[in-house]
Amino acid sequence: LIQETHYATYKALEIKESVGDRAFYVHLDYHPSDKHKSNTVVREAIGFVMGQGLDYELKPHAHAASSAADYLGRNGGHFKRQPINA
């Protein structure tokens, strides 16, 4: 699970300058509630993101992460390639 945090954080660092002064958060696909298994890595994930100087959002407010995870879950863990129309 924590590898997802690393990927998202490194990508966020790559594009951070392009965002400028706008609100910018790393969306983490983890839920802080004890009812969810992802709860076990919430503190580690938050610490990693904040240690890189970034802010974060968790479920249910991490809409980007939740949407991507739902999509991957419905599609066997893969993003479908869409043809590019020129």
NUGU-993809 format. One record per residue: residue number from 0; residue in one letter; x, y, z of N, C-alpha, C in turn. Coordinates in Angstrom, 1 decimal. Example, Ala and Ser with C-alpha at 12.3 -4.5 7.8 and 13.67 -1.06 7.14 Angstrom:
+-----+------+--------+--------+--------+--------+---------+--------+--------+--------+--------+
| seq | type |  neast | nnorth |    nup | caeast | canorth |   caup |  ceast | cnorth |    cup |
+-----+------+--------+--------+--------+--------+---------+--------+--------+--------+--------+
|   0 |    A |   13.2 |   -5.7 |    7.8 |   12.3 |    -4.5 |    7.8 |   13.2 |   -3.3 |    7.8 |
|   1 |    S |   12.8 |   -2.2 |    7.1 |   13.7 |    -1.1 |    7.1 |   12.9 |    0.0 |    7.9 |
+-----+------+--------+--------+--------+--------+---------+--------+--------+--------+--------+
***
This chain:
+-----+------+--------+--------+--------+--------+---------+--------+--------+--------+--------+
| seq | type |  neast | nnorth |    nup | caeast | canorth |   caup |  ceast | cnorth |    cup |
+-----+------+--------+--------+--------+--------+---------+--------+--------+--------+--------+
|   0 |    L |    0.8 |   -1.2 |    0.0 |    0.0 |     0.0 |    0.0 |    0.8 |    1.3 |    0.0 |
|   1 |    I |    1.9 |    1.3 |    0.8 |    2.7 |     2.5 |    0.9 |    3.4 |    2.9 |   -0.4 |
|   2 |    Q |    3.6 |    1.9 |   -1.3 |    4.2 |     2.2 |   -2.6 |    3.4 |    3.2 |   -3.4 |
|   3 |    E |    2.0 |    3.1 |   -3.3 |    1.1 |     4.0 |   -3.9 |    1.4 |    5.5 |   -3.5 |
|   4 |    T |    1.7 |    5.6 |   -2.2 |    2.0 |     6.9 |   -1.7 |    3.3 |    7.5 |   -2.3 |
|   5 |    H |    4.2 |    6.6 |   -2.4 |    5.5 |     7.1 |   -3.0 |    5.3 |    7.5 |   -4.4 |
|   6 |    Y |    4.6 |    6.7 |   -5.2 |    4.4 |     7.1 |   -6.6 |    3.6 |    8.4 |   -6.7 |
|   7 |    A |    2.5 |    8.6 |   -5.9 |    1.7 |     9.8 |   -6.0 |    2.5 |   11.0 |   -5.6 |
|   8 |    T |    3.3 |   10.8 |   -4.5 |    4.1 |    11.9 |   -4.0 |    5.2 |   12.4 |   -5.0 |
|   9 |    Y |    5.9 |   11.4 |   -5.6 |    7.0 |    11.8 |   -6.5 |    6.4 |   12.5 |   -7.8 |
|  10 |    K |    5.2 |   12.0 |   -8.2 |    4.5 |    12.7 |   -9.3 |    4.1 |   14.1 |   -8.9 |
|  11 |    A |    3.6 |   14.3 |   -7.7 |    3.2 |    15.6 |   -7.2 |    4.4 |   16.5 |   -7.2 |
|  12 |    L |    5.5 |   16.0 |   -6.8 |    6.7 |    16.9 |   -6.7 |    7.1 |   17.3 |   -8.1 |
|  13 |    E |    6.9 |   16.4 |   -9.1 |    7.3 |    16.8 |  -10.5 |    6.5 |   17.9 |  -11.0 |
|  14 |    I |    5.2 |   18.0 |  -10.6 |    4.3 |    19.0 |  -11.2 |    4.0 |   20.1 |  -10.3 |
|  15 |    K |    4.5 |   20.1 |   -9.1 |    4.2 |    21.2 |   -8.1 |    4.4 |   22.6 |   -8.6 |
|  16 |    E |    5.5 |   22.8 |   -9.3 |    5.7 |    24.2 |   -9.8 |    4.7 |   24.7 |  -10.8 |
|  17 |    S |    4.2 |   23.8 |  -11.6 |    3.1 |    24.1 |  -12.6 |    1.8 |   24.5 |  -11.9 |
|  18 |    V |    1.6 |   24.1 |  -10.7 |    0.3 |    24.4 |  -10.0 |    0.3 |   25.8 |   -9.5 |
|  19 |    G |    1.5 |   26.4 |   -9.2 |    1.6 |    27.8 |   -8.7 |    1.0 |   27.9 |   -7.3 |
|  20 |    D |    0.2 |   28.9 |   -7.1 |   -0.3 |    29.2 |   -5.7 |   -1.6 |   28.5 |   -5.5 |
|  21 |    R |   -2.1 |   27.7 |   -6.4 |   -3.4 |    27.1 |   -6.2 |   -3.3 |   26.0 |   -5.2 |
|  22 |    A |   -4.4 |   25.6 |   -4.6 |   -4.5 |    24.5 |   -3.6 |   -4.0 |   23.2 |   -4.3 |
|  23 |    F |   -3.2 |   22.5 |   -3.6 |   -2.5 |    21.3 |   -4.2 |   -2.4 |   20.2 |   -3.1 |
|  24 |    Y |   -3.0 |   19.1 |   -3.4 |   -3.0 |    18.0 |   -2.4 |   -2.7 |   16.7 |   -3.0 |
|  25 |    V |   -2.0 |   15.8 |   -2.3 |   -1.8 |    14.5 |   -2.8 |   -3.0 |   13.7 |   -2.2 |
|  26 |    H |   -3.7 |   13.1 |   -3.1 |   -4.9 |    12.3 |   -2.7 |   -4.4 |   10.9 |   -2.4 |
|  27 |    L |   -4.7 |   10.4 |   -1.1 |   -4.3 |     9.1 |   -0.7 |   -5.5 |    8.2 |   -0.6 |
|  28 |    D |   -5.4 |    7.0 |   -1.2 |   -6.5 |     6.1 |   -1.2 |   -6.5 |    5.3 |    0.1 |
|  29 |    Y |   -6.5 |    5.9 |    1.2 |   -6.6 |     5.3 |    2.5 |   -7.7 |    5.9 |    3.3 |
|  30 |    H |   -8.3 |    5.1 |    4.2 |   -9.4 |     5.6 |    5.0 |   -8.9 |    5.6 |    6.5 |
|  31 |    P |   -9.1 |    6.7 |    7.2 |   -8.6 |     6.8 |    8.6 |   -9.4 |    5.9 |    9.6 |
|  32 |    S |  -10.6 |    5.4 |    9.2 |  -11.4 |     4.6 |   10.1 |  -10.8 |    3.3 |   10.4 |
|  33 |    D |  -10.9 |    2.8 |   11.6 |  -10.4 |     1.5 |   12.0 |  -11.2 |    0.4 |   11.3 |
|  34 |    K |  -12.3 |    0.7 |   10.7 |  -13.1 |    -0.3 |    9.9 |  -12.5 |   -0.7 |    8.6 |
|  35 |    H |  -11.5 |    0.0 |    8.1 |  -10.9 |    -0.2 |    6.8 |   -9.4 |   -0.7 |    7.0 |
|  36 |    K |   -9.0 |   -1.7 |    6.2 |   -7.7 |    -2.2 |    6.3 |   -6.6 |   -1.2 |    6.0 |
|  37 |    S |   -6.9 |   -0.2 |    5.1 |   -5.9 |     0.8 |    4.7 |   -5.5 |    1.7 |    5.9 |
|  38 |    N |   -6.3 |    1.6 |    7.0 |   -6.0 |     2.4 |    8.2 |   -4.6 |    2.1 |    8.7 |
|  39 |    T |   -4.1 |    1.0 |    8.5 |   -2.8 |     0.6 |    9.1 |   -1.6 |    1.4 |    8.6 |
|  40 |    V |   -1.8 |    2.0 |    7.4 |   -0.6 |     2.8 |    6.9 |   -0.9 |    4.3 |    6.8 |
|  41 |    V |   -2.0 |    4.7 |    7.3 |   -2.4 |     6.1 |    7.2 |   -1.3 |    7.1 |    7.8 |
|  42 |    R |   -0.9 |    6.8 |    9.0 |    0.1 |     7.7 |    9.7 |    1.4 |    7.7 |    8.9 |
|  43 |    E |    1.9 |    6.5 |    8.4 |    3.1 |     6.5 |    7.6 |    3.0 |    7.3 |    6.3 |
|  44 |    A |    1.8 |    7.1 |    5.7 |    1.6 |     7.8 |    4.4 |    1.5 |    9.3 |    4.6 |
|  45 |    I |    0.8 |    9.8 |    5.6 |    0.7 |    11.2 |    5.9 |    2.1 |   11.7 |    6.2 |
|  46 |    G |    2.9 |   11.0 |    7.0 |    4.2 |    11.5 |    7.4 |    5.1 |   11.6 |    6.1 |
|  47 |    F |    5.0 |   10.7 |    5.2 |    5.8 |    10.7 |    4.0 |    5.5 |   11.9 |    3.2 |
|  48 |    V |    4.2 |   12.1 |    2.9 |    3.7 |    13.2 |    2.1 |    4.1 |   14.6 |    2.7 |
|  49 |    M |    3.8 |   14.7 |    4.0 |    4.2 |    16.0 |    4.7 |    5.7 |   16.2 |    4.8 |
|  50 |    G |    6.4 |   15.1 |    4.9 |    7.9 |    15.2 |    4.9 |    8.5 |   15.8 |    3.6 |
|  51 |    Q |    7.7 |   15.6 |    2.5 |    8.1 |    16.2 |    1.2 |    7.6 |   17.6 |    1.0 |
|  52 |    G |    6.9 |   18.2 |    2.1 |    6.4 |    19.5 |    2.0 |    5.1 |   19.7 |    1.2 |
|  53 |    L |    4.4 |   18.6 |    1.2 |    3.1 |    18.6 |    0.5 |    1.9 |   18.4 |    1.5 |
|  54 |    D |    0.7 |   18.8 |    1.0 |   -0.5 |    18.5 |    1.8 |   -1.1 |   17.3 |    1.2 |
|  55 |    Y |   -2.1 |   16.7 |    2.0 |   -2.8 |    15.5 |    1.6 |   -4.3 |   15.6 |    1.8 |
|  56 |    E |   -5.0 |   14.6 |    1.2 |   -6.4 |    14.4 |    1.4 |   -6.5 |   12.9 |    1.6 |
|  57 |    L |   -7.4 |   12.4 |    2.5 |   -7.7 |    11.0 |    2.7 |   -9.2 |   10.8 |    2.3 |
|  58 |    K |   -9.5 |    9.5 |    2.1 |  -10.9 |     9.2 |    1.9 |  -11.7 |    9.6 |    3.1 |
|  59 |    P |  -12.9 |   10.1 |    2.9 |  -13.7 |    10.1 |    1.7 |  -13.4 |   11.4 |    0.9 |
|  60 |    H |  -12.5 |   12.3 |    1.2 |  -12.3 |    13.5 |    0.6 |  -11.2 |   13.4 |   -0.6 |
|  61 |    A |  -10.6 |   12.3 |   -0.7 |   -9.5 |    12.1 |   -1.7 |  -10.2 |   11.6 |   -3.0 |
|  62 |    H |  -11.0 |   12.4 |   -3.7 |  -11.8 |    12.0 |   -4.8 |  -10.9 |   11.4 |   -5.9 |
|  63 |    A |   -9.8 |   12.0 |   -6.2 |   -9.0 |    11.5 |   -7.3 |   -8.5 |   10.1 |   -7.1 |
|  64 |    A |   -8.0 |    9.9 |   -5.9 |   -7.5 |     8.5 |   -5.5 |   -8.7 |    7.5 |   -5.5 |
|  65 |    S |   -9.8 |    7.9 |   -4.9 |  -10.9 |     7.0 |   -4.9 |  -11.4 |    6.7 |   -6.2 |
|  66 |    S |  -11.5 |    7.6 |   -7.1 |  -12.0 |     7.4 |   -8.5 |  -11.1 |    6.5 |   -9.2 |
|  67 |    A |   -9.8 |    6.7 |   -9.1 |   -8.8 |     5.8 |   -9.8 |   -8.9 |    4.4 |   -9.3 |
|  68 |    A |   -8.9 |    4.3 |   -8.0 |   -9.0 |     2.9 |   -7.4 |  -10.3 |    2.2 |   -7.8 |
|  69 |    D |  -11.4 |    2.9 |   -7.8 |  -12.6 |     2.3 |   -8.2 |  -12.6 |    1.8 |   -9.7 |
|  70 |    Y |  -12.0 |    2.7 |  -10.5 |  -11.8 |     2.4 |  -11.9 |  -11.0 |    1.1 |  -12.1 |
|  71 |    L |   -9.8 |    1.1 |  -11.4 |   -8.9 |    -0.1 |  -11.5 |   -9.6 |   -1.3 |  -11.0 |
|  72 |    G |  -10.4 |   -1.2 |   -9.9 |  -11.1 |    -2.3 |   -9.4 |  -12.1 |   -2.9 |  -10.4 |
|  73 |    R |  -12.7 |   -2.1 |  -11.1 |  -13.7 |    -2.5 |  -12.1 |  -13.1 |   -3.1 |  -13.4 |
|  74 |    N |  -11.8 |   -2.7 |  -13.6 |  -11.1 |    -3.1 |  -14.9 |   -9.9 |   -4.0 |  -14.7 |
|  75 |    G |  -10.0 |   -4.8 |  -13.7 |   -8.9 |    -5.8 |  -13.5 |   -7.6 |   -5.2 |  -13.1 |
|  76 |    G |   -7.5 |   -4.1 |  -12.5 |   -6.3 |    -3.4 |  -12.1 |   -5.5 |   -2.8 |  -13.3 |
|  77 |    H |   -6.2 |   -2.5 |  -14.4 |   -5.5 |    -1.9 |  -15.5 |   -6.3 |   -0.7 |  -16.0 |
|  78 |    F |   -5.6 |    0.3 |  -16.5 |   -6.2 |     1.4 |  -17.2 |   -6.3 |    1.0 |  -18.7 |
|  79 |    K |   -7.5 |    1.2 |  -19.3 |   -7.7 |     0.9 |  -20.7 |   -7.1 |    2.0 |  -21.5 |
|  80 |    R |   -6.3 |    1.6 |  -22.5 |   -5.7 |     2.6 |  -23.4 |   -6.8 |    3.1 |  -24.4 |
|  81 |    Q |   -6.9 |    4.4 |  -24.5 |   -7.9 |     5.0 |  -25.4 |   -7.2 |    5.5 |  -26.6 |
|  82 |    P |   -7.7 |    5.2 |  -27.8 |   -7.1 |     5.7 |  -29.0 |   -7.1 |    7.2 |  -29.1 |
|  83 |    I |   -6.0 |    7.7 |  -29.6 |   -5.9 |     9.2 |  -29.8 |   -6.4 |    9.5 |  -31.2 |
|  84 |    N |   -7.4 |   10.4 |  -31.2 |   -7.9 |    10.8 |  -32.5 |   -7.2 |   12.0 |  -33.0 |
|  85 |    A |   -6.6 |   12.0 |  -34.1 |   -5.8 |    13.1 |  -34.6 |   -6.6 |   14.0 |  -35.5 |
+-----+------+--------+--------+--------+--------+---------+--------+--------+--------+--------+
***
